[in-house]
């Protein structure tokens, strides 16, 4: 069989290499369809995050991944997180780009494949500058032999190969406003990354810088602290509630789902949208009044939304532990309000206010005992919110 007269471009070679090397297949295998049926949203999110760190990183650390490959992997990740399969379609309640963002920026901290790819390639700059006498670095320098004094690493464009992709990171990052020459600095004989507070190079810091260059989406979710004392499912519901991305009747109606009656199933007065469910409903406000009284806080009459309430609590004077306790209680409230709402909608069961308040107290007491490192507190003291011993 003779050779084709047509040239195979480097770009096509990279796409073929990525397709032949089991990067995409590895992601599919780790996020297999059957796991969708057996994991909660929180469980799928945990697995999703672990996959980015465990998939084969060889190609992602050497080649600039083609856009088509990045899109394939992201499609697999996105469908898995929302529980979408070939036979089961579900609504996506939040923008994927936003969910990829760090928690500090209001997202879920899933991480962008492209950012990971760029950061891994940039790491070779630091390796080359830090280890100039190692054999591989001397080979690269010998092959490229570039006498240009304004280049951090030797790059000869006419020489194809992985180093051409690595060298191309300078232009890619500069378009994002990240100048490698300004960030990769030499201090006391050790190369480091300027934007890192510890002045050490790390892939994580480069990814943070890339995300910062893309801009952040201002959102009320950034008000919420991801309190480790609350279970993952509770924190995720809190995140979605602040974002207004829960399956309320109004939300379903806006997404084309036929809902005969969008009024609140509890009070029957107003349309059921997220802020009504979690704060403005008469039933929800009664719950907040009882729980805030328990923690000795006045009910904020000026607040008209869940995010306003979270902001009010965040600005309330208090010690670090006290604030963390109250934040945990707020998350528990959101969880119990949603549980009671679903009990009414799907089971026709009305959970009394007093019972919901007691469940909030019980939930948070168990979380403190099992998920925090605070001193053990008696149920009697917690029931009275006597938490002086915890401060």
C-alpha positions, 0 to 999 in steps of 0.5 A, a space after each residue: 500500500 502506497 503513501 497518500 499524496 496528501 499531507 497529514 497535518 499536526 493538528 489531525 495527528 493530535 486528534 487521532 492520537 487523543 482518540 487512539 489513546 484511551 483518554 476519552 474511553 477512560 473518562 467514559 469507563 470511570 463515569 459509566 452509565 450504571 453509576 448514574 442510577 446508583 449515586 446522588 447528585 453529591 456522589 456524582 459530583 465527588 466522582 466527577 472531581 476525582 476523575 480529572 485528577 486520575 485520568 491519564 495525564 500523559 497527553 494533557 501534559 504534553 499536547 495542546 488538546 484539540 477543542 473537539 477532544 475537550 468538548 467530548 470529555 466535557 459532554 461526558 462529564 456534564 451528562 453524568 453530573 445531571 444524571 443524563 443517559 441515552 434512555 433518560 433525559 433530565 433538565 440541566 439547572 445551571 450553566 456548565 461553565 459556571 459550575 466549572 468555576 471555583 467555589 470562591 467564584 460561586 461555582 462547584 469547583 469541578 475544573 476546566 479540562 482546558 485550564 488543566 491542560 494549559 497548566 500542565 503544559 506550562 509546568 514544563 517551562 518551570 521544569 526546564 528552567 529548574 533543571 537545566 543540567 538534566 539530560 532531557 533538558 540538555 537534549 531539548 536545548 541541543 535540538 532547538 539551539 536558539 540563540 535568541 536572548 529574549 526567550 525563556 526556553 529555546 524554541 525553534 518553530 521549524 522543529 515539530 513535536 511536543 515541545 512546540 506545543 509547550 513553547 506555544 503556551 507563551 502566546 496562548 497565556 499572553 492572550 489571557 493577560 498572563 505573561 510567563 516572563 513576568 510570572 516565572 521568576 528566579 529568586 535565590 536560585 529557585 524558579 517560582 511563580 510570582 502570583 503564588 503567595 508561597 512563591 512556589 510553582 504549582 499547577 493549581 496556581 496557574 489554573 487559578 490565574 487562568 480562571 481569574 483571567 476569564 473573569 468571574 460571574 458575580 453570584 449570590 452563591 459566593 455569599 455561602 461558605 462551604 461549611 464542612 460540618 454540613 453533609 455534601 447533599 445539604 451544601 449542594 442544595 444550599 448552593 442551588 437554592 441561592 442560585 435559584 436553580 431548584 425544581 420549583 413549579 415556576 422553574 419547571 414552567 419556564 423550562 417548558 414542563 407542563 405544570 397545571 398550577 404554579 401556586 405554592 402547595 403550602 400556602 396557596 397564595 403566591 407562585 412557587 419560585 425558589 425564594 418563595 419556597 425557602 423564605 417568603 412563604 408564610 410557612 417558611 417565614 414561620 420556620 425562620 422566625 422560630 429557628 432564628 429565635 432559637 439562636 438568639 437572632 432577630 428576624 430580618 424584616 427587611 430581607 426579601 430573599 434567601 440570599 438577603 438572609 444569608 448576607 444578613 447573617 454573614 454581616 452579623 457580629 460574632 466569632 468564627 465558631 459561632 458564625 460557622 454554627 449559624 451557617 450550618 443551621 441555615 443550611 439545615 433549614 434549607 434542607 428541611 424546608 425543601 424536604 417538607 415541600 416535597 413531602 407535601 407535593 409528592 405525598 400530600 403530607 403536611 409536616 408541622 412547623 414544630 416538627 421541622 424545627 425539631 428536625 433542624 436541631 437534631 440534624 445539626 446536633 448530629 453533624 456537630 458531634 460527627 463532622 466537627 472537631 469541636 468539644 462534645 456538647 450535651 443535647 440539653 445545651 444544644 437544645 437551648 443553644 448554649 454553645 459557650 463551651 464551643 467558642 
